[in-house]
Amino acid sequence: MEYVIRAEKLSKTFGDFRAVDEISFQVSKGEIFGFLGANGAGKTTAMRMLCGLSIPSSGKATVAGFDVYKQTELIKKNIGYMSQKFSLYEDLTVKENMQFYGGIYGKSNQFIKEKTAAIIEQLSLQNEAGKLVGSLPLGWKQKLAFSVAIFHEPAIVFLDEPTGGVDPVTRREFWSMIYQAADSGITVFVTTHYMDEAEYCNRVSIMVDGKIEALDTPHGLKKTFGADSMDSVFLKLARGAARSAD
Amino acid sequence: MEQQKRYSFLKRSSSLFAFIRKEFYHIFRDRRTMFILLGMPIVEIIIFGFALTNEVKNSKIAVFDQSADQASVAITQELNASRYFDVVKDIHSYSDIDAAFRKGTMKLAVVFPKNFNEDLLHLNKAQVQLIADASDPNVATTLTNYATAIILDYQDRITQGRQIPYMIKTEQRMLYNPQLKGAYSFVPGVMAMVLMLICTMMTAVTIVKEKETGTMEIMLVSPLQPFKIIVAKAVPYLLLSLINIASILLLSTFVLGVPIQGNLLLLIGEGVLFIITCLTLGLLISTSTDSQQTAMFISLTGMFLPTVMLSGFMFPVENMPRFLQIISNIVPARWFYSIVKDVMIKGLGFTAVWKETLILVGMTLALLALSIKKFKIRLA
């Protein structure tokens, strides 16, 4: 099995506070890995370490084969990232946004041109390509933001609550894009608050108080905890949490 | 498609270039802000040059001539001939002066006593009375100064070639600004003001905007080095500011008649230095705040007001209370204002301004080190 993310006893402490407490897990290539946890459980800190934004306090981890201590620049080249803010420039056109993101990843003009055309075709945005992103509906912006996050064809894409504030229909369409990306070999690392979305993941980890308390397929988790939905699995685990809120 | 053609000159591949191009899109798309940024120096120069001038031009003055002799007539003619004054002669008593002041038609009266010429020639002591309407003290002071200068000038001329031991010779020379033009002091001031406003505020605001919209996060996750983010943010405003320097210098030379006495390259070089100081200030502000409003507020109250008040442009630093003088030392605009005055107006070279230049360089390096440190802490 080829692992794209490996974490072994990865920890981050701020003073006396163990934000992330010895988490260990592996994510394989092309997997959709759900990263769940209540607010303040340490998800964001863990994700920042994996993205090369924050140096761990102890433990080991590699992302796309690169070390999170010493090779953060190489990690950054090989990952994509999208947050619930969608992070597109509203005063730039659809095309210009793609040019910009392609540009900061150092892609050639040729690559940017072909990829832009492919995405516009895929999202049927032919009529909107020259329009400012600010004029597009929310759902389109979200899909576009995802396309931009994987524009440079990264090994892994980190999605931080990517479906916040989007209607159920659009969320569904969005997940079909995630599946397409995973089929093409991109590993998807996603955090979410929607338990129905957790069901879409191949495997799900649930963090409580800085530790990973459970990690399995949604089906396996439900069986272990004797629950009929991910919602109740999550509640059972999160109820024991000492920390709450950010 | 059309947009892309228009900006195609900006096309080239490189992460820094892609970033700078994006910054230009932001500026070009926000037309209103762009016009304000480019129009501001022009408007300010025009306002300061024409509306807020403390110069005197064709001001009406009354002459109450009680002796009407050779000297008094000559001085009256001199006053009238100068472009500062227009003499109105139908004044025959002090009460006429009072009436004219009340009507507001004139603000200065020159009174010659009886036997003016005789006193001047034989007693070496003649008096002229200048009565000014001091309800506006600035105007009154300026008017009396101008009139005094003209009278002394006349006195100088008639005493030439004679040896009169007790004649007190008053010499008045207005160095560098012989016509006492207000423009000489405000052109450097406007320059400091505009650069401070554009570079500091705009840099702070655009960086904070990226934080607000979440795009900064994306950039930090990308392989783009932080210094490229900083450079890309700075370059467009550097260029914009150079355009502003050019328009200020052109306006001051051709419209206000304030020529550049010193070395143009030195002046521009010092301008670039000050721009960089302001950009790093903006950068520092952006690392300390997360909202555009706060960034704008800090830039305006913390940077812009001290620039106007403490740089010496509005109020001379020497006349300030001691503690304000000390504070003014940390205002970068104070040093820039002094440099521009020396180079542009006095025509001095680098040897005269190296100290101020060094202070600005030191400030810039300190600010840059501080903001890079803060920028990095945020990343950890």
Interface residues (C-beta under 8 A of the other chain):
Chain A: C51 G52 L53 S54 I55 E73 K76 K77 I79 Y81 M82 S83 K85 F86 S87 L88 Y89 E90 D91 L92 T93 K95 E96 Q99 F100 Y101 G102 G103 I104 Y105 G106 K107 S108 N109 I112 G130 L132 F158
Chain B: M1 E2 Q3 Q4 K11 S13 S14 S15 F17 A18 F19 R21 K22 Y25 H26 R29 D30 T213 G214 T215 E217 I218 M219 L220 V221 S222 P223 L224 L379 A380
